[in-house]
Amino acid sequence: MPPAGIFSRSTWDCKHLAHRPVGSKIDPGSALSQGQSAAQDAVAQAQSLGLSAGSVIYDDMEAYGRGGSCTQAVLDFMNGYTTQIHTLGYGSGLYSSSASGIADMVSVYGGSYPTPDHIYFAHWGTAANTDDSFIPAGDWANHQRIHQYQGGHNESYGGVTINIDSDVLDVADATNNSTSSTASQFYVNGGEQHYMGRGTNGSLSHLWWTPNTGGTGLSADSWAPANTVAGQPVTYVTGSAGAQQHAFTIDSKGNLQHYWWSVGDAPHTPEHDTWNTAATTGITLVGTPTGFVNGDEQHVFARDTNGNLQHWYWYPDGSSAGSMNHDTWDSSGDAASDPVAVVMGGAQHVFFTTSGGDLRHWSWSPSAGLTQESWATGVTGKPAVYSVGDQQHVFITDSAGNLQHYWWSPGDTTKEHDTWNDAASTGITLTGTLTGFLYGTEQDVFGRDTQGRLQHWSWSPSDTPHSPSQNTWDSTGILAGSPTSAIVGNQQHIFAADAQGHLQHWFWFPGNTAPNGVSHDTWPTATTLSTP
C-alpha cells in the first residue's frame, strides 16, 4: 500500500484570536463546507509535496472550550473534511488536544459519524505511549494513534539546540486500515468499502458502500462481462496516477487478466490489460491469484495447471507502459492450493499447500534471495497469513476440519504450533478457506464450518497461552462461500456468499448493541455470486 504521510494544514479553532490568519476561524453556519474546502486545499498541497493517495493528512484543530455551538462547529467541519478527503483518495487525520477535539471525536465514535481514520492527540505530561485517559482502548486501536506527550522544549543535537515537541507513534497506512496481509476480495478506498466477486455467469461483480450518501449507501456494477472470469478475483489499491483500484482474475483460458479504475476516470469504466496470455507463454493458470503492493511495485502470484508457482510483477520505469516481469518461484509441480502472498519484515512471502499435504513457504529478500522451506505436514487448503510484530502466523485446516496454528519468531529454529479448534471436541468441523487479521494486539480467525455457520476464534496476549476464545457470528447456516475479512477503523468486517449467490455482510465494533455485538446485512449484487 502507499506509505502513510503527514501533512498539517493551517490551524483552525473555535474562537477568534488576533494572531490567527484571516479565515482560520470556523463559522458554525458554513463549517461543513469549510471542512470540504480545507480537505481540497490539503490534498492539493500534499500532492505538490509528493504525498500519494492513501497518505494520512492531519487537520490541526487547536484546543478549544467544548460544548454548545463550538463542539457542533468542529463536528460539522471534520465531517466535511473527512468525507471530502476520502473522496479524493486520502486518509483523514486530526491533531487536537485530548480534552477538546479528540474528546468530541470520541463522543461520536462507532456510530454513523465519519470519524477521522487516525488521531494525533496532545496530552502533555503523560507517559510516552499511545494510551490516553480521554480515549477508550478500543477506539482507533489498529495502529491509528500519535501521542504528543511533551510540549515545546530544548534539545541539542550536534551542538545545535532546537525547540521541539516530543511524540510517540503507532500508525500504519490509511488506505486500508486492515493489518491483514491475506489476499482479499475486500478493500477500502478512502471512506468507501468495496467487494469484488465472480458472478455465476463469469462476470466480475463489484459492490461498494459509501457513507453519508442517503439510503443504504450501496452501489453495484460489473467490471468484466459474462464468461470472462473463472476464479475469484484478488484486489488492492495503489496510489500511482491518483488512487487506483485493481482487480486480477484468471479467465477460462488460463490467462491472467487485470482491471483497474483511477480517480478521475468516468464512472463504471475500468481499464484492462492482460498480464499472462497462455497461448503465448505456455503458462495456463488455474484457481484464484494472490498479490500485494510493495513500494511502487505490483505483484501477482498464481499456480498453473502443472502445479507450479508463477509470479508477475510490474513497476514504473518512466515509460508509459512501465516494466512487466515474470519468473517461476516453484517448479516442483505439486502446488495443490491457491497461494497466499504477503510482505512481512521487508521480505516477500508466499504460502501454499502441496498435493502431499505440506505447508510450503517461499520467501524473497534482497539480501537472502529466494528461499524455500516446509512449515508443516498433514494440512489442506489455502492458509490465512498475517504478521504480529516480527512474528509470522499461519492458520490452516487439516483433513479432519481442525484449525491449526503455526508461527515463527526471529531466532526460532523450528516453527511453533498449537490447535485452535479440535473438531472432535467442539463439534465444529471447518471447511474451505480461512481468513483473519490482527486487531490491535488480538489475533482473529474466521472460517465456515460444514453446517454453513460463521465461526470466530480470537486470542490476546492477556489470555491464557494456547487457549483462544470461540464464538459463532452466524448460526443460521447460510454460508456457502469462504469468508473474507478486513478491519475498517475499529470495526471488524466479514463477507461471504450464500447458496443463493447473495453477498452476506457481518460487522462488529466496540459497544455494538446487536446480538453478540455482531450486526448483519445483505449487499445487493449486479449478478448472482459464485461460491467456489
C-alpha positions as CSV (number, residue, x, y, z in Angstrom):
1,M,0.0,0.0,0.0
2,P,1.2,3.6,-0.4
3,P,3.1,5.0,2.6
4,A,1.4,6.8,5.3
5,G,2.3,10.5,5.2
6,I,1.7,13.6,7.4
7,F,0.7,17.0,6.1
8,S,-0.7,19.6,8.5
9,R,-2.7,22.4,7.1
10,S,-3.2,25.8,8.7
11,T,-4.6,26.0,12.2
12,W,-8.3,26.2,13.0
13,D,-10.1,26.9,16.2
14,C,-13.5,27.9,17.5
15,K,-12.6,31.3,18.8
16,H,-11.2,34.4,17.1
17,L,-7.6,35.2,18.1
18,A,-5.8,38.2,16.6
19,H,-2.7,36.3,15.7
20,R,-4.6,33.7,13.7
21,P,-4.6,34.2,9.9
22,V,-7.8,35.6,8.3
23,G,-10.3,32.7,7.6
24,S,-8.9,30.4,10.3
25,K,-12.0,30.7,12.5
26,I,-14.7,28.2,11.9
27,D,-18.1,29.7,11.0
28,P,-20.8,27.5,12.6
29,G,-23.1,28.3,9.7
30,S,-20.7,27.1,7.0
31,A,-18.5,24.7,8.9
32,L,-19.3,21.7,6.7
33,S,-18.3,23.5,3.5
34,Q,-15.2,25.0,5.2
35,G,-14.1,21.4,6.1
36,Q,-14.6,20.3,2.5
37,S,-12.6,23.3,1.2
38,A,-9.9,22.6,3.7
39,A,-9.6,19.0,2.5
40,Q,-9.4,20.1,-1.1
41,D,-6.6,22.5,-0.3
42,A,-4.8,20.0,1.9
43,V,-4.8,17.3,-0.9
44,A,-3.6,19.8,-3.5
45,Q,-0.7,20.8,-1.2
46,A,0.1,17.2,-0.3
47,Q,0.3,16.2,-3.9
48,S,2.6,19.1,-4.6
49,L,4.9,17.6,-2.0
50,G,4.7,14.1,-3.5
51,L,2.5,12.5,-0.9
52,S,0.5,9.9,-2.8
53,A,-3.1,8.8,-2.3
54,G,-3.6,6.7,0.8
55,S,-1.4,9.1,2.8
56,V,-2.9,10.5,6.0
57,I,-3.4,14.3,6.1
58,Y,-3.9,15.6,9.6
59,D,-6.0,18.7,10.2
60,D,-4.6,20.9,13.0
61,M,-7.6,21.7,15.3
62,E,-6.1,23.7,18.2
63,A,-7.6,23.4,21.8
64,Y,-10.9,25.0,22.4
65,G,-13.7,25.0,25.0
66,R,-16.0,22.1,24.4
67,G,-19.8,22.4,24.3
68,G,-22.5,24.3,22.5
69,S,-22.0,25.8,19.1
70,C,-18.2,25.3,19.2
71,T,-18.4,21.5,19.5
72,Q,-21.1,21.3,16.8
73,A,-19.0,23.5,14.5
74,V,-16.0,21.2,15.0
75,L,-18.1,18.1,14.3
76,D,-19.5,19.7,11.1
77,F,-16.1,20.9,10.0
78,M,-14.5,17.5,10.4
79,N,-17.5,15.8,8.8
80,G,-16.8,17.8,5.7
81,Y,-13.1,17.4,5.9
82,T,-13.1,13.6,6.4
83,T,-15.8,12.9,3.8
84,Q,-14.1,15.1,1.2
85,I,-10.6,13.8,1.8
86,H,-11.9,10.2,1.4
87,T,-13.5,11.1,-1.9
88,L,-10.1,12.4,-3.0
89,G,-8.4,9.1,-2.0
90,Y,-6.5,10.2,1.1
91,G,-6.8,9.3,4.8
92,S,-8.2,11.7,7.3
93,G,-6.3,12.6,10.5
94,L,-7.0,15.0,13.3
95,Y,-4.5,16.8,15.6
96,S,-6.0,18.3,18.7
97,S,-6.0,18.3,22.4
98,S,-7.2,15.2,24.1
99,A,-9.6,17.3,26.2
100,S,-11.2,19.1,23.3
101,G,-11.1,18.0,19.6
102,I,-10.3,14.4,20.4
103,A,-12.8,14.2,23.2
104,D,-15.5,15.4,20.8
105,M,-14.5,12.7,18.3
106,V,-14.6,10.1,21.0
107,S,-18.2,11.2,21.7
108,V,-19.4,10.2,18.2
109,Y,-17.0,7.3,17.6
110,G,-18.5,4.0,16.4
111,G,-21.7,5.5,15.0
112,S,-22.7,6.9,11.6
113,Y,-20.5,10.0,12.0
114,P,-17.4,9.7,9.8
115,T,-14.6,10.0,12.4
116,P,-11.0,10.5,11.3
117,D,-9.0,7.4,10.3
118,H,-6.1,8.5,12.6
119,I,-5.8,10.8,15.6
120,Y,-2.8,12.8,16.8
121,F,-3.6,13.9,20.3
122,A,-1.8,16.4,22.5
123,H,-1.8,15.4,26.2
124,W,1.4,16.7,27.8
125,G,3.0,15.3,31.0
126,T,1.7,11.8,30.4
127,A,3.5,8.6,29.6
128,A,5.3,8.2,26.3
129,N,2.8,5.7,24.8
130,T,-0.4,5.9,22.8
131,D,-2.8,5.2,25.7
132,D,-4.8,8.1,26.9
133,S,-7.4,8.6,29.6
134,F,-9.7,10.5,27.2
135,I,-9.7,7.7,24.6
136,P,-11.2,4.3,25.1
137,A,-8.8,1.5,24.4
138,G,-10.9,0.1,21.6
139,D,-11.1,3.4,19.7
140,W,-8.5,4.0,16.9
141,A,-6.9,0.8,18.2
142,N,-5.4,-0.5,14.9
143,H,-2.2,1.5,14.5
144,Q,-4.1,4.8,14.2
145,R,-2.6,6.9,17.0
146,I,0.1,9.5,17.6
147,H,0.6,11.0,21.1
148,Q,2.3,14.4,21.7
149,Y,3.3,13.8,25.3
150,Q,5.6,16.8,25.8
151,G,5.3,20.3,24.5
152,G,8.0,22.7,23.3
153,H,11.4,22.2,25.0
154,N,15.0,22.5,24.1
155,E,17.1,19.6,22.8
156,S,20.6,19.7,21.4
157,Y,21.9,17.6,18.5
158,G,25.4,18.0,17.2
159,G,25.9,21.2,19.1
160,V,22.7,22.8,17.8
161,T,19.8,23.5,20.2
162,I,16.3,23.4,18.9
163,N,12.9,23.8,20.5
164,I,10.7,20.8,19.6
165,D,7.7,18.8,20.9
166,S,8.0,15.0,21.7
167,D,5.7,12.4,20.1
168,V,5.3,8.6,20.1
169,L,3.7,7.0,17.0
170,D,1.7,3.8,16.4
171,V,0.5,4.3,12.8
172,A,0.0,2.4,9.6
173,D,-1.3,3.1,6.1
174,A,-4.8,4.7,5.9
175,T,-5.8,3.2,2.5
176,N,-6.9,0.1,4.2
177,N,-6.7,0.0,8.0
178,S,-6.6,-3.7,8.0
179,T,-3.2,-5.2,9.0
180,S,-4.3,-8.5,7.5
181,S,-1.9,-9.5,4.8
182,T,-4.2,-12.2,3.5
183,A,-5.1,-11.6,-0.1
184,S,-8.7,-10.4,-0.1
185,Q,-11.7,-9.7,-2.3
186,F,-12.5,-6.7,0.0
187,Y,-10.7,-3.3,0.1
188,V,-11.2,0.2,1.4
189,N,-10.6,3.2,-0.8
190,G,-11.0,6.5,1.1
191,G,-14.1,6.0,3.1
192,E,-15.7,3.5,0.7
193,Q,-15.9,-0.2,1.3
194,H,-15.5,-2.4,-1.8
195,Y,-16.1,-6.0,-2.6
196,M,-15.3,-7.9,-5.8
197,G,-16.6,-11.4,-6.6
198,R,-17.2,-13.7,-9.6
199,G,-20.8,-13.9,-10.9
200,T,-22.2,-17.3,-11.7
201,N,-22.2,-16.0,-15.3
202,G,-18.5,-15.5,-15.3
203,S,-18.6,-11.7,-14.8
204,L,-16.6,-9.6,-12.4
205,S,-19.2,-8.2,-9.9
206,H,-18.2,-5.0,-8.0
207,L,-20.1,-3.8,-4.9
208,W,-19.3,-0.8,-2.7
209,W,-20.7,1.2,0.2
210,T,-20.3,5.0,0.5
211,P,-21.0,6.6,3.9
212,N,-23.3,9.5,4.3
213,T,-24.9,9.3,0.9
214,G,-28.5,8.6,2.0
215,G,-30.5,5.4,1.6
216,T,-28.4,2.3,2.0
217,G,-25.3,3.8,0.5
218,L,-24.8,0.7,-1.6
219,S,-24.0,0.5,-5.3
220,A,-23.1,-2.2,-7.7
221,D,-21.7,-2.5,-11.2
222,S,-19.7,-5.0,-13.3
223,W,-16.1,-4.7,-14.2
224,A,-15.9,-7.5,-16.7
225,P,-18.7,-9.1,-18.8
226,A,-20.1,-12.6,-18.6
227,N,-17.8,-15.6,-19.4
228,T,-14.6,-13.7,-18.7
229,V,-13.8,-14.7,-15.1
230,A,-13.1,-18.3,-13.9
231,G,-11.6,-18.0,-10.4
232,Q,-12.3,-15.4,-7.7
233,P,-10.6,-12.0,-8.0
234,V,-7.9,-10.5,-5.8
235,T,-7.9,-6.8,-5.2
236,Y,-5.7,-4.0,-3.9
237,V,-5.4,-0.2,-4.1
238,T,-2.4,1.8,-5.3
239,G,-1.6,5.5,-5.3
240,S,0.0,5.8,-8.8
241,A,-1.8,8.4,-11.0
242,G,-4.2,9.1,-8.2
243,A,-6.0,6.4,-6.1
244,Q,-6.3,3.3,-8.3
245,Q,-8.4,0.3,-7.6
246,H,-7.1,-3.0,-9.0
247,A,-8.6,-6.4,-9.6
248,F,-6.8,-9.5,-11.0
249,T,-8.6,-12.6,-12.3
250,I,-7.9,-15.8,-14.2
251,D,-10.2,-16.5,-17.1
252,S,-11.4,-19.8,-18.6
253,K,-8.3,-20.0,-20.9
254,G,-5.8,-19.6,-18.1
255,N,-4.9,-16.0,-18.8
256,L,-4.2,-13.5,-16.1
257,Q,-6.4,-10.5,-16.5
258,H,-6.0,-7.1,-14.9
259,Y,-8.7,-4.5,-14.4
260,W,-8.2,-1.1,-12.8
261,W,-10.0,2.2,-12.2
262,S,-8.5,5.6,-11.3
263,V,-9.9,8.6,-9.6
264,G,-10.8,10.9,-12.4
265,D,-12.0,8.2,-14.7
266,A,-15.6,8.1,-15.9
267,P,-17.7,6.0,-13.5
268,H,-18.2,2.3,-14.4
269,T,-15.3,2.4,-17.0
270,P,-12.4,0.3,-15.6
271,E,-9.4,-0.1,-17.8
272,H,-8.0,-3.5,-18.7
273,D,-4.8,-5.4,-19.8
274,T,-3.6,-9.0,-19.8
275,W,-0.6,-9.9,-17.7
276,N,-0.3,-13.5,-19.0
277,T,-1.5,-14.8,-22.3
278,A,-1.5,-18.6,-22.0
279,A,-1.3,-19.2,-25.8
280,T,1.9,-17.1,-26.0
281,T,3.7,-18.0,-22.7
282,G,2.6,-21.7,-22.5
283,I,1.6,-21.0,-18.9
284,T,-2.0,-21.9,-18.2
285,L,-3.2,-20.6,-14.9
286,V,-5.9,-22.1,-12.6
287,G,-7.7,-21.1,-9.4
288,T,-7.6,-17.7,-7.7
289,P,-4.5,-15.4,-7.8
290,T,-3.0,-13.5,-4.9
291,G,-0.9,-10.4,-4.7
292,F,0.4,-7.3,-2.9
293,V,1.8,-3.9,-3.4
294,N,5.4,-3.4,-2.3
295,G,6.5,0.2,-2.7
296,D,5.7,1.2,-6.2
297,E,5.7,-2.5,-7.4
298,Q,2.6,-4.5,-8.1
299,H,2.9,-8.3,-7.6
300,V,0.6,-11.2,-8.5
301,F,1.2,-14.9,-7.9
302,A,-0.9,-17.9,-9.2
303,R,-0.5,-21.6,-9.8
304,D,-0.6,-23.2,-13.2
305,T,-2.1,-26.4,-14.4
306,N,1.2,-28.2,-13.9
307,G,1.3,-27.3,-10.2
308,N,4.0,-24.6,-10.5
309,L,4.0,-21.2,-8.7
310,Q,4.2,-18.3,-11.2
311,H,5.0,-14.7,-10.4
312,W,4.4,-11.5,-12.3
313,Y,5.4,-8.0,-11.1
314,W,5.2,-4.5,-12.6
315,Y,6.8,-1.3,-11.7
316,P,7.0,2.2,-13.2
317,D,10.2,2.8,-15.2
318,G,9.5,6.2,-16.8
319,S,7.8,4.8,-19.8
320,S,4.1,4.9,-20.5
321,A,3.8,1.1,-20.2
322,G,6.1,0.5,-17.2
323,S,8.1,-2.6,-16.7
324,M,6.4,-6.0,-16.7
325,N,8.3,-9.0,-15.4
326,H,7.8,-12.7,-14.8
327,D,9.6,-15.6,-13.0
328,T,8.7,-19.0,-11.7
329,W,9.1,-19.4,-7.9
330,D,8.3,-23.1,-7.6
331,S,8.6,-25.6,-10.4
332,S,8.1,-28.7,-8.3
333,G,4.7,-29.3,-9.9
334,D,2.9,-30.1,-6.6
335,A,1.1,-26.9,-5.7
336,A,-2.4,-28.0,-4.7
337,S,-4.0,-24.9,-3.2
338,D,-4.2,-21.3,-4.3
339,P,-1.3,-19.3,-2.9
340,V,-1.3,-16.5,-0.3
341,A,1.3,-13.8,-0.8
342,V,2.3,-11.2,1.8
343,V,5.0,-8.7,2.7
344,M,6.4,-9.1,6.2
345,G,9.7,-7.8,7.7
346,G,10.8,-6.3,4.4
347,A,10.6,-9.7,2.6
348,Q,8.1,-11.1,0.2
349,H,6.4,-14.4,1.3
350,V,4.2,-16.9,-0.4
351,F,2.5,-19.9,1.3
352,F,0.5,-22.8,-0.2
353,T,-0.2,-26.5,0.4
354,T,1.1,-29.2,-1.8
355,S,-0.5,-32.4,-3.1
356,G,1.3,-34.2,-0.4
357,G,-0.2,-32.1,2.4
358,D,2.9,-30.0,3.1
359,L,2.6,-26.3,4.1
360,R,5.2,-24.8,1.8
361,H,6.8,-21.4,2.3
362,W,8.8,-19.4,-0.2
363,S,10.4,-16.0,0.6
364,W,12.5,-13.5,-1.2
365,S,14.5,-10.6,0.1
366,P,17.3,-8.5,-1.4
367,S,19.8,-10.0,1.0
368,A,18.8,-13.7,1.0
369,G,17.3,-14.0,-2.4
370,L,14.7,-16.8,-3.0
371,T,14.5,-19.5,-0.3
372,Q,12.0,-22.3,0.4
373,E,11.1,-24.4,3.4
374,S,8.3,-26.6,4.7
375,W,6.3,-25.4,7.7
376,A,4.0,-28.3,8.4
377,T,2.6,-31.6,7.1
378,G,-0.9,-33.1,7.0
379,V,-2.7,-29.8,6.1
380,T,-5.2,-29.0,3.4
381,G,-6.5,-25.9,1.6
382,K,-5.4,-22.3,1.4
383,P,-3.9,-20.8,4.5
384,A,-4.6,-17.5,6.2
385,V,-1.4,-15.5,6.9
386,Y,-0.5,-12.3,8.8
387,S,2.2,-10.8,10.9
388,V,2.2,-10.0,14.6
389,G,5.1,-7.6,15.2
390,D,8.1,-9.5,13.8
391,Q,6.3,-12.9,14.1
392,Q,4.8,-14.7,11.1
393,H,1.5,-16.5,11.8
394,V,-0.2,-19.1,9.6
395,F,-3.7,-20.6,10.2
396,I,-4.9,-23.6,8.2
397,T,-7.3,-26.5,8.4
398,D,-6.4,-30.2,8.3
399,S,-8.3,-33.1,6.8
400,A,-10.3,-33.5,10.0
401,G,-11.6,-29.9,9.9
402,N,-9.4,-28.8,12.8
403,L,-7.9,-25.3,13.0
404,Q,-4.2,-25.5,13.1
405,H,-1.9,-22.5,14.0
406,Y,1.8,-22.2,13.2
407,W,4.1,-19.3,14.0
408,W,7.7,-18.3,13.8
409,S,9.7,-15.7,15.6
410,P,13.1,-14.3,14.7
411,G,15.7,-16.6,16.3
412,D,13.4,-19.7,16.3
413,T,15.0,-22.8,14.8
414,T,11.6,-24.6,14.5
415,K,8.0,-23.5,13.9
416,E,5.8,-23.3,16.9
417,H,2.3,-24.9,16.8
418,D,-1.0,-25.2,18.6
419,T,-4.5,-26.2,17.7
420,W,-7.2,-23.6,17.9
421,N,-10.1,-25.9,17.2
422,D,-10.3,-29.6,17.8
423,A,-13.4,-30.7,15.8
424,A,-13.9,-33.9,17.8
425,S,-14.2,-31.9,21.0
426,T,-16.1,-28.8,19.8
427,G,-18.3,-30.3,17.1
428,I,-17.1,-27.6,14.7
429,T,-15.7,-29.0,11.5
430,L,-14.2,-26.4,9.3
431,T,-14.2,-26.4,5.5
432,G,-13.0,-24.1,2.8
433,T,-10.6,-21.2,3.2
434,L,-9.9,-19.3,6.5
435,T,-9.5,-15.6,6.9
436,G,-8.1,-13.5,9.7
437,F,-6.4,-10.3,10.9
438,L,-4.6,-8.7,13.8
439,Y,-6.9,-6.4,15.7
440,G,-4.8,-4.2,17.9
441,T,-2.9,-7.0,19.8
442,E,-5.7,-9.5,19.3
443,Q,-5.4,-12.3,16.8
444,D,-8.6,-13.2,15.0
445,V,-9.5,-16.0,12.6
446,F,-12.8,-16.8,10.9
447,G,-14.0,-19.8,9.0
448,R,-17.0,-21.6,7.6
449,D,-18.0,-24.9,9.1
450,T,-19.6,-27.9,7.3
451,Q,-23.1,-26.6,8.5
452,G,-22.6,-23.3,6.8
453,R,-22.1,-21.3,10.1
454,L,-19.6,-18.4,10.5
455,Q,-17.2,-19.3,13.3
456,H,-14.7,-17.0,15.0
457,W,-11.7,-17.5,17.2
458,S,-9.6,-14.9,19.0
459,W,-6.6,-14.7,21.3
460,S,-4.9,-11.8,23.1
461,P,-1.6,-11.7,24.9
462,S,-3.6,-11.3,28.2
463,D,-5.3,-14.6,27.6
464,T,-4.0,-18.0,28.8
465,P,-1.5,-19.3,26.2
466,H,-2.9,-21.7,23.7
467,S,-6.4,-21.0,24.8
468,P,-8.2,-18.9,22.2
469,S,-11.9,-18.0,22.8
470,Q,-14.5,-19.0,20.3
471,N,-17.9,-17.7,19.3
472,T,-20.3,-18.1,16.4
473,W,-21.1,-15.0,14.4
474,D,-23.9,-16.6,12.4
475,S,-25.6,-19.8,13.3
476,T,-28.2,-19.8,10.5
477,G,-26.1,-21.9,8.2
478,I,-26.4,-19.6,5.2
479,L,-22.7,-19.5,4.3
480,A,-21.8,-21.3,1.0
481,G,-18.6,-19.5,0.1
482,S,-15.5,-18.9,2.1
483,P,-15.4,-15.7,4.1
484,T,-13.1,-12.7,3.5
485,S,-12.3,-10.2,6.2
486,A,-10.9,-6.7,6.9
487,I,-10.7,-4.1,9.6
488,V,-12.1,-0.6,8.9
489,G,-11.2,1.7,11.8
490,N,-12.3,-0.1,14.9
491,Q,-14.8,-2.3,13.0
492,Q,-14.3,-6.0,12.1
493,H,-16.0,-6.9,8.8
494,I,-16.7,-10.3,7.2
495,F,-18.2,-11.0,3.8
496,A,-19.3,-14.3,2.3
497,A,-21.8,-15.5,-0.4
498,D,-24.8,-17.7,0.5
499,A,-26.2,-20.6,-1.5
500,Q,-28.4,-18.2,-3.5
501,G,-25.4,-16.1,-4.6
502,H,-26.3,-13.1,-2.3
503,L,-23.4,-11.3,-0.5
504,Q,-23.8,-11.5,3.2
505,H,-22.1,-9.0,5.5
506,W,-21.4,-9.1,9.2
507,F,-19.6,-6.4,11.3
508,W,-18.6,-5.9,14.9
509,F,-17.4,-2.8,16.7
510,P,-17.0,-2.0,20.4
511,G,-20.3,-1.0,22.0
512,N,-22.4,-2.5,19.3
513,T,-25.8,-3.4,20.8
514,A,-26.7,-6.0,18.3
515,P,-27.0,-9.6,19.5
516,N,-23.4,-10.8,20.4
517,G,-22.2,-7.4,19.2
518,V,-22.5,-8.5,15.6
519,S,-24.6,-6.7,13.0
520,H,-25.7,-8.2,9.7
521,D,-27.0,-7.0,6.3
522,T,-27.2,-8.3,2.8
523,W,-25.5,-6.3,0.0
524,P,-27.3,-6.2,-3.4
525,T,-25.3,-7.6,-6.3
526,A,-25.3,-6.9,-10.0
527,T,-25.4,-10.6,-10.6
528,T,-25.7,-13.8,-8.6
529,L,-22.3,-14.5,-7.0
530,S,-20.4,-17.8,-7.4
531,T,-19.4,-19.8,-4.3
532,P,-16.4,-21.9,-5.2
